[in-house]
Every structure is written in structure tokens, then in C-alpha cells.
């Protein structure tokens, strides 16, 4: 009851501190990113990137410390399998809130290599986030509407080309590639409008993940199927967190094998797409069932 009364004051203070935390680490990352432009490729740039990744991890850890400070929250993190900082991972996660990004950065700290998110191109203008992600070599995707592609067919496939080009950059150093395959945050309205066959998820999009596997499939040690849940704050997780109303967060990580991708010559393009979409749909169905079990428990 007291927390509910104090929620507006908690929101102002907590939001201010989170913004300052973002501004501090984001500003430092952007500054180092500008310096990186002058550095030659090789060991010096690799070492410089490690410093920038350490700053990103610091942002995630302090952000979660603030979340714990302002919320009486139980964060349950379960990992089913073995993780290593010397491996390459592809994370396939559901997407409920911008809070997901903070939690995944903090989860990666001391467990797996620095994560690289696939971001919407519009986010480049978001203060500290956009330029910070650019400095960290994260790919920005421009999602064209079907109507736009009908008028400009030359733009078809450009997103996938961007994905493949960025994935080539991640070949030399252990990396975690993160893709929110639903393409957008889950809401009840989107779930209804997309006529999703899943209870707790939107339909997955295979494009970005398919090209990441095509570019780096032989490097990926495992696929990490991560389910993020806010069981008692489903409607507005970010607002609940900032207002001190977040009570439970579940991070469920299933370490799974990388799908066996045969050479393109052995399948036609349509056969390959069908095979991969079936693999992703099967993973998504199992994920939906797993989320249902977690919510019931």
C-alpha cells in the first residue's frame, strides 16, 4: 500500500537515475566509438572494443542494481545447459518491453560474449542509445512495408543484406547475436491483429535469424532460447519497474543445438526457407508451452 502511494515519487527519482546511468555509460561509449574510427583494424581495435563492451556491461549491471533498489523484486534466472565467454551464441528471445534489453545485457555479464542487438533504424535517433549502439557495431534494420516494396522492388532483401554484412564482422571475436524474432513488442492488440497461433507469443519472422545462421552457422556453439516474463506485471512492465511496482522477473535460458543447415546447393531457395521456417515454428511452439508452464508455476 505504501509503495502504491509513493509510486509517483519513485517513478520520478528512479527514472532520473536510470537516465543518468544511460547518459554516463552511453556518452562514454559514443566518445570511445569516435576515437575507434581513427584506429587501424587489428589487435588495437579489438582491445578497444573490449573496453567499450565493459562499459556496456557496467550500464546493464548498475541499471539492474537500481531496479532492485526501487522494487521489491524477485529475479529468477534459470540456465539449462553450459555457457562460456569463449563461444559464439545466437539468442532467440521473446520481446515484451524495453526492459528486456537491460536484462539481457546484465545476463550476458560474466556469462557469455558481449551481445549485439538487431535494432530498428529509427532507434539511431534515440539519445545515447542510437549512437551508443552504432559505436558498438550493432546492426540497424530498415523494415519496409509491403506497399513500399511493391513501389520500390529494388529495396527487397536489403535488410537481409545488412544482416549478413554485420554478421561477417562478428567472425573474428566471440560474439552473442540477439534477435527478437517477433519483430516488435508483444501486446494483446498485436496478438489479436496478427491472429497469432500462439498463446503467449507473436508469430516469429525467420529472415534475420536465417541470414545470421547462413553467415555464421559454423561458428555458433549454441542457440540460446531465452524466455523473458513479468508474471505479475504483464501489461506495462517498464512503467511498473520505474514506479517500484515490479515484483517478479523470470529469465529462462534453454541452451539448444544449432540447426543443421545444409549447403545452399543441396536445396532450392524455397525449400531452404520452408525448412528453416518449420524449425523456427517448432522452437516457438515449444517456447509457448514452456512460458505457459512458467506462468502456471
C-alpha positions in Angstrom: 0.0 0.0 0.0 2.8 2.4 0.9 4.6 1.6 -2.4 1.4 2.4 -4.3 1.1 5.8 -2.6 4.8 6.5 -3.2 4.7 5.3 -6.8 4.7 8.8 -8.5 7.7 9.9 -6.4 9.6 6.6 -7.0 8.9 7.0 -10.7 10.4 10.4 -10.9 13.5 9.5 -8.9 14.1 6.1 -10.4 13.6 7.4 -14.0 16.0 10.2 -13.4 18.7 7.8 -12.1 18.2 5.4 -15.0 18.5 8.2 -17.5 21.7 9.5 -15.8 23.1 5.9 -15.8 22.3 5.6 -19.5 23.8 9.1 -20.3 27.0 8.3 -18.4 27.8 5.0 -20.0 26.2 5.8 -23.3 28.2 9.0 -23.5 31.5 7.3 -22.8 30.8 4.6 -25.4 30.0 7.2 -28.0 33.2 9.0 -27.2 35.3 5.9 -27.5 33.4 5.0 -30.7 34.5 8.2 -32.3 38.1 7.5 -31.3 37.8 4.0 -32.7 37.2 5.5 -36.2 40.9 6.5 -36.1 42.2 3.2 -35.0 43.5 0.6 -37.5 41.9 -2.8 -37.7 43.7 -5.5 -35.7 44.7 -6.0 -32.0 44.4 -2.4 -31.0 40.8 -2.1 -32.2 39.9 -5.5 -30.7 41.3 -4.3 -27.3 39.4 -1.0 -27.7 36.2 -2.9 -28.3 36.7 -4.9 -25.1 36.8 -1.6 -23.2 33.6 -0.4 -24.8 31.9 -3.7 -24.1 33.0 -3.4 -20.4 31.2 0.0 -20.3 28.1 -1.6 -21.8 28.1 -4.3 -19.1 28.6 -1.6 -16.4 25.4 0.1 -17.7 23.4 -3.1 -17.5 24.7 -4.1 -14.0 24.0 -0.7 -12.5 20.6 -0.5 -14.2 19.6 -3.8 -12.6 21.0 -2.6 -9.2 18.7 0.4 -9.5 15.8 -1.9 -10.4 16.4 -4.0 -7.2 16.8 -0.9 -5.1 13.5 0.6 -6.1 11.5 -2.6 -6.5 10.9 -5.5 -4.1 11.5 -7.8 -7.0 12.5 -11.5 -7.2 14.6 -12.1 -10.3 14.6 -15.8 -11.2 17.3 -16.7 -13.7 17.4 -20.4 -14.8 20.0 -21.7 -17.3 19.5 -25.2 -18.7 22.9 -26.0 -20.1 26.5 -24.8 -20.1 27.7 -21.3 -21.1 31.1 -19.9 -22.0 32.6 -16.4 -22.7 34.7 -18.0 -25.4 31.9 -19.2 -27.6 29.6 -17.8 -30.2 25.8 -17.7 -29.4 22.6 -16.8 -31.2 20.0 -15.7 -28.8 16.3 -16.0 -29.9 14.1 -14.3 -27.4 10.5 -13.1 -27.0 10.0 -9.4 -26.6 7.7 -7.8 -24.0 9.4 -4.5 -23.1 12.4 -2.2 -23.5 13.3 -3.7 -20.1 14.2 -6.9 -22.0 17.3 -5.2 -23.4 18.6 -4.2 -20.0 18.0 -7.7 -18.6 19.8 -9.4 -21.5 22.8 -7.1 -21.2 23.1 -7.8 -17.5 22.5 -11.6 -18.0 25.4 -11.7 -20.5 27.8 -10.1 -18.0 30.4 -12.7 -16.9 28.5 -15.5 -18.7 28.7 -15.1 -22.5 30.4 -12.7 -25.0 29.1 -9.1 -25.4 25.6 -9.1 -27.1 24.9 -7.5 -30.4 21.2 -6.5 -30.9 19.4 -6.1 -34.2 17.8 -2.7 -33.9 15.1 -0.8 -35.8 16.7 2.0 -37.9 14.5 4.6 -36.2 16.4 4.0 -32.9 19.5 5.6 -34.2 17.9 9.0 -33.1 17.2 7.8 -29.6 19.5 9.8 -27.3 22.6 7.8 -26.2 21.0 4.5 -27.3 21.3 5.1 -31.0 24.8 6.3 -31.3 25.9 4.0 -28.5 24.7 1.0 -30.4 26.3 2.4 -33.6 29.6 2.7 -31.7 29.3 -0.9 -30.6 28.8 -2.1 -34.2 25.2 -3.2 -33.7 23.2 -3.6 -37.0 20.3 -1.2 -37.7 17.5 -2.7 -39.8 15.2 -0.7 -42.0 11.9 -2.5 -42.2 10.0 -1.7 -45.4 6.2 -2.1 -45.6 4.8 -4.4 -48.2 3.2 -1.4 -50.1 6.6 0.4 -50.2 8.3 -2.7 -51.6 5.7 -3.0 -54.3 6.6 0.5 -55.4 10.4 0.0 -54.8 11.2 -3.6 -55.6 14.9 -2.8 -55.6 14.8 -2.4 -51.8 13.6 -6.0 -51.3 16.1 -8.1 -49.4 18.2 -5.0 -48.2 17.6 -5.9 -44.6 18.9 -9.3 -45.1 22.0 -8.0 -46.9 22.6 -5.7 -43.9 22.3 -8.7 -41.5 24.8 -10.7 -43.4 27.3 -7.9 -43.7 27.3 -7.2 -40.0 27.5 -10.9 -39.1 30.7 -11.1 -41.1 32.2 -8.5 -38.7 31.5 -10.9 -35.8 33.5 -13.8 -37.1 36.9 -12.8 -35.6 35.9 -12.4 -31.9 33.4 -14.5 -29.8 30.1 -12.7 -30.1 26.5 -13.1 -29.0 23.9 -12.1 -31.7 20.5 -11.3 -30.3 17.3 -11.3 -32.4 13.8 -10.6 -31.2 12.2 -12.7 -33.9 8.7 -11.4 -33.3 9.9 -8.1 -34.8 8.0 -6.0 -32.2 7.0 -6.0 -28.6 4.1 -8.3 -27.6 0.8 -6.7 -26.8 -2.7 -8.1 -26.7 -3.8 -5.9 -29.6 -0.9 -7.1 -31.8 -1.5 -10.7 -30.8 -5.1 -10.3 -31.9 -4.4 -8.4 -35.1 -1.7 -10.8 -36.2 -4.0 -13.8 -35.4 -1.2 -15.5 -33.6 -1.5 -19.3 -33.3 0.5 -19.0 -30.0 -1.0 -18.1 -26.6 1.9 -16.0 -25.3 3.8 -15.1 -28.4 3.6 -13.3 -31.7 4.4 -15.3 -34.9 8.2 -15.4 -35.5 9.9 -13.9 -38.5 12.7 -16.1 -40.0 14.6 -13.6 -42.1 17.2 -12.1 -39.8 17.9 -15.3 -37.9 18.2 -17.3 -41.2 20.8 -14.9 -42.5 22.7 -14.8 -39.2 22.9 -18.6 -39.4 23.9 -18.5 -43.1 26.7 -16.1 -42.3 28.0 -17.6 -39.1 26.3 -21.0 -38.7 29.5 -23.0 -38.5 30.8 -20.6 -35.7 27.7 -20.6 -33.4 28.3 -23.0 -30.5 24.6 -23.0 -29.5 21.3 -21.3 -29.9 20.1 -19.7 -26.6 16.3 -19.9 -26.4 15.5 -17.2 -23.8 12.1 -16.6 -22.4 11.5 -13.3 -20.6 8.5 -13.0 -18.3 7.0 -10.4 -15.9 4.3 -12.7 -14.4 2.7 -10.1 -12.1 3.2 -7.0 -14.3 2.2 -8.2 -17.8 0.6 -5.0 -19.1 3.2 -2.4 -18.6 6.5 -3.9 -17.3 8.6 -0.8 -17.9 6.2 1.5 -16.1 5.8 -1.0 -13.2 9.6 -1.2 -12.9 10.1 2.5 -12.8 7.3 3.0 -10.3 8.6 0.4 -7.9 5.7 -2.0 -8.6 7.7 -4.8 -10.3 7.6 -7.9 -8.1 8.9 -10.8 -10.2 11.1 -11.3 -13.3 11.8 -14.7 -14.9 14.7 -15.3 -17.3 14.6 -18.8 -18.6 17.5 -19.9 -20.8 17.5 -23.1 -22.8 20.8 -24.0 -24.4 19.9 -25.8 -27.7 21.9 -27.1 -30.6 22.3 -25.0 -33.8 20.0 -26.3 -36.6 21.8 -28.4 -39.2 21.9 -26.2 -42.3 22.8 -28.0 -45.5 24.7 -26.2 -48.2 22.5 -23.9 -50.4 23.3 -26.1 -53.4 21.5 -29.0 -51.8 18.2 -27.1 -51.5 16.4 -24.6 -53.6 15.8 -21.3 -52.0 12.1 -22.0 -51.4 13.0 -25.4 -49.9 15.5 -23.8 -47.6 13.1 -21.1 -46.4 10.4 -23.8 -45.7 12.9 -26.0 -43.8 14.1 -23.1 -41.6 10.6 -21.7 -41.0 9.5 -25.1 -39.8 12.5 -25.3 -37.5 11.7 -21.9 -36.0 8.0 -22.6 -35.7 8.8 -25.8 -33.8 11.1 -23.9 -31.4 8.4 -21.2 -31.0 5.7 -23.8 -30.2 7.9 -25.4 -27.5 8.7 -21.9 -26.2 5.0 -21.1 -26.0 4.4 -24.3 -24.0 7.4 -23.5 -21.7 6.1 -20.0 -21.0 2.7 -21.4 -20.2 4.3 -23.8 -17.6 6.3 -21.0 -16.1 3.3 -18.8 -15.7 1.3 -21.6 -14.1 4.1 -22.3 -11.7 
